[in-house]
């Protein structure tokens, strides 16, 4: 099975275009087709040459998650079960409020943190998600609800900082004018509190925002509720 082109970050897209013998500006066009326009095949990318589309299709797969189920709440919230290209399922949630649409997206299938209050951790970690699988969650929810996503939060399944590089790449695609065009301050990572990830995130140049799940101000209580954090200190 060829690798999915949506597993590449922005530098990876530029490298893929260069490997195909094309100039760098083609990477921005490719990004727009993958995310802003939600292309499901390379053939749809009509402002790329036929030769480039053929080379990309020969080298890369292009997958789009499938909506397996929707669950609506009386307040307009909609929960999604999405099936990925390898059959793994993840959850995303759309929360419309006035002119805003916030999408909570998953960063991993399953989770290794084993938090006592979270059902996801009971099944353990299945795998990390790619950056494209995260961006696709936000894009699919927005299209399904018929409105633009104004906010996105890494608050679904998984610990975002346990999949740091892919999460950061996803945020950058969500923020990019060639991607989803969501303002940096409207993109939030919610972490159980991995110190190394928090420190690294604080040094990134973008103004992404951070939320930390405390659950208790008493460290011994936190250790009991969130045993996966003990290994990270």
N, C-alpha and C positions, 0 to 999 in steps of 0.2 A: 504494500500500500504506500503510495507516494506521500511525502510529508505535506501537511496542509500549509498553504502560503500564509494563512492567518495566524500561524504560530510565530511568524517573524515580527520583530519590532520595527521601528521606522528605519533604523540603520540596516536591518536585514532586508527590507523592501528595496532600499537603494542598492544593496549588493546584488539582489536578485535581478534588478533591472540592468545593472552594469554587466553581470555575467551573461545576460542575453544580448550584450553589445549595444545597449541603448543609452541615451544621455540621461543625466540625473533627474531632469524635470519629469520624466516618465513615472518616477516613483510617486510623486504627488498625485498624478492622474490615477495611478493604480490604487493608491490609498482612498481616493474619492469613490472609486467604483466598489471597493471592498466594504466600505463603512458608510459613507454619506449616501450612496445610491443602492447599497445592499445587493450588489450583483450576485447571482447564484451560479454564474458560469463565466469563463473568460470570453466567450463569444459575445456577451452583452457589452463588452468594453469597446464601444465602437470608435472612440477617439484614439485607441491604440492600433498600431498597424496589424494587419492580419498575420504577418510573420511573427511579431512579438507575441500576439495572443497564442499562436501555435506553439511557440517555444515555452511559454509559461505553462500551457496545458500539458505539455510533454513532461515538464519537470515537476509540477506541483499539482496537488489536489486543491479544490476550493469547496469547502463544505459550509452548510448553514444549518444550525440546530432546528429541530422539528418540535413544534408545540404538541406535546402528548396530552396535556390536560390543562384546564383553567378552572379556577375556583373563585367565585365572586362574593364579595362581602356587601352588606347593605350600605356601607359608607362609600362605596365606589372602588375600594381596594380590590385588586385582582392578583391572584397568585398563579404562577405558571410552573408546570413541570415540563422541562425541555430535555429532549434526547439528543445527545451529541453523536458524532460520526462513528464512534466505536461502541455505541449502545449505552454508554453511561448516561445517567440522568442527573440533572441539577435543578435547583429551584431559583426563581426570580419573582419579585413582587413589584407591581406598579401601584403607586399611591398618588392619585390625582387630587389636587386641592386648589380650587380656583383656577388661576392661569398656570399653576405649577404642576409638573409631573416629576415626582421622585421615583427612581428605580433602584431597588435593592438587588444587588447581583452577587452571585456566588463566585468564590475564587478558587475553591477546591471541590472535588467530588468526595464527600466524606470529610473527616477531620481527625487529626491525631491528638487534639488538645484534651479530650475526655472531660469537658466541663460537665458538672453534675446536673445542671439545669438545661442542657442542650441535647436533643435527641440525635443530632447529626453525629456527635462524637461516639455514640454507642456502637456504631457500625465501623468505626475506624476510618483511616484515610484510604481512599481508592486511588486517586491520582490528583496531581495538580492540574488546573485548567490552563490553557494557553491564553495569551492576551486577547486573541481574536474571539475565543469562546466567551470571554467576559464582555467585550464590546458588543458582541452579537446579542447577548441577553438584553442589554439596554436598548439596542436598536429594535429588537423584535417586540419588546413590551411597548415601546413608543408607537410603532406602526400599528400594533394591534389595538391600542387605545385611541389611535387617530390623532395624536398630538406629539409635539416635540418634547423630548426629555430635557428638563431644565436643571435637574439635580440627579446625581447618581452616588450611591453609597455601597462600598464593599462591606456588606453586612448580612450576606446570605450564608450559604454553607462554606465552612473552611476558615482558617486563620490567614488573613491576607499577608502578613509579614512572614509566614512560612513559605510563601510563593512570591517573594518580594519582586524579583526582576520582571516576571510576567505581569504582576499587578501594576507596577509602575509603567510598563509599556502600554497596558490597557488604558490607564488614566491619560497618558499622553495622546493616544488615539482619540479618546473621548473629548479631550480638550482641543485638539487640532481643528483648524478651520477646514481641513480636508477630510476630517473624520466626523465626529458628532457635534462639534462646536459648542460644547458645554464649558462655561467659565471655570477656571481652576478653583476658585473659592467655592464652587458648587459641587466639587468632587471630593468625597470624604472617604477615608479609610477608617473602619472601626476595628480595633484590635483588642485582643484579650490582654495585651500588655507585654509583648516581647521587647525587652529593653534594646537589643541590638537593632531591631527594625525601627523602633521609635527614634533612636539616635540617627540612624541613616536617613530616615524620612525627613528629619528636621534639617538636613543638609542639602536636600534637593532644591533646585533653583525655582521650581514652580510654587505657587501659593495654594497647593492642595491643603485640605484641612484634615484634622485628626480627631478621632473620638476613641476614648479608652474605656473599656468595660471594667469598672472597679468591683461592683457587687458587694464589697465590704472594705472598710478602712482598716480592718484588722488583718495583718498578713497571714496569720495562722488560719483564719476563716477563709481567706482567698485561696490559700493552698489546698484547703479541703474541697472548695467548690471548683477550683480550676487546677487540678493536679499537673496538667501538662506544663504549666508555667514554672514549676519547681526546677525542671531541667534547663530552663532558659536563663535562670538568674546566674 
